Amino acid sequence: MAEAVAKGELLYKELTADIIVAALAVHNTLGCGLLEKVYENALVWELTLRKHKVLAQQEFRVTYRDKEVGVYYADLVVDGREGRGRS
């Protein structure tokens, strides 16, 4: 995966493009200056309208060498993808 990122390749090219277009639609409609949660809610709705399955503030338990070391909350998980590759 690191090689792909270094080359500028995207892991989920079509999905990434759709998320960017949706984010721009939200920004163009709402403008700037609102709280992050407002944009998050609007983006969830925009992606839902575009037929994506979206989970907000999804919890992921982080383990290191078989020990849980923390919890990570992803802002959005779209179509079951958390945005990083798995080895």
N, C-alpha and C positions, 0 to 999 in steps of 0.2 A: 504494500500500500504506500509506503514512504516514497518509492520510486514514482508511482503514479502521481502523487501530490507534487513532487519535485518537477515533474513534466507538465504540470498544470491540468492533468486529467481529473475529471470528477468521478466520484464513486457511483453516484446515481444521477447521471447527466440529465435525463428527461425530467425526473422528479425535482432536481435542483432548479432547473429552468422554470418549472411551473411554480415553485415556491417563490422564486425571485419575482416573477410576473405578478403573483398574488400580493407580495409585499409592496411592490410598487403601486398596485391598484389601491391598496389600503392607504399608503402614504399620499397618493394623489387625491384621494377622496377626503381624508381627515386632516391633511396638512401636518405641520409640526407643532410641538409644544404641549402635547398631552402626556399623561403618565404612561409608562411602559405597559401596564396591565390593560389599558384601553386598546393599544395597538395589538397586544397579544390576543385579546378577545376578538378583535376585528379580523385578524389574520386567521384565527381558528375558524371563524364564520366563512371567510372568503375561501379558504381551502376546502371546507365542507361543501360549499356551493359548487366547487370544482370537482366534487365526487371523491375527495380524499378522506381517509379515516385519520382523525387527528386527536391525539391525547395531549393535554396540557399539564405541565408540572408533574411529569411521570417520574416516579421514584425508581432509582437503580441502586442496589446494594453493591458496594465496591469491595472486592476481596483482593488480598495480596498474599500469595503463598498460603492459601487455604485459611486465611484469617480475614474476617470482615474488618475493614479499616475505616469505613465511612459510608455515607449515603450521598448520592448525586441526584439532583433534580434537573431533568432535561426540560427546558422551556416548552418545547414541542416535540412530539414524536409523530411523524407523518408516515402513514402506510406501514407502520410497524418498523420503521428504520430510525435508529437513534443517531445516525450520522457518522459513525466510525466503523471501521472494518474490524473484523474478528479474526484472530490468528487460528 
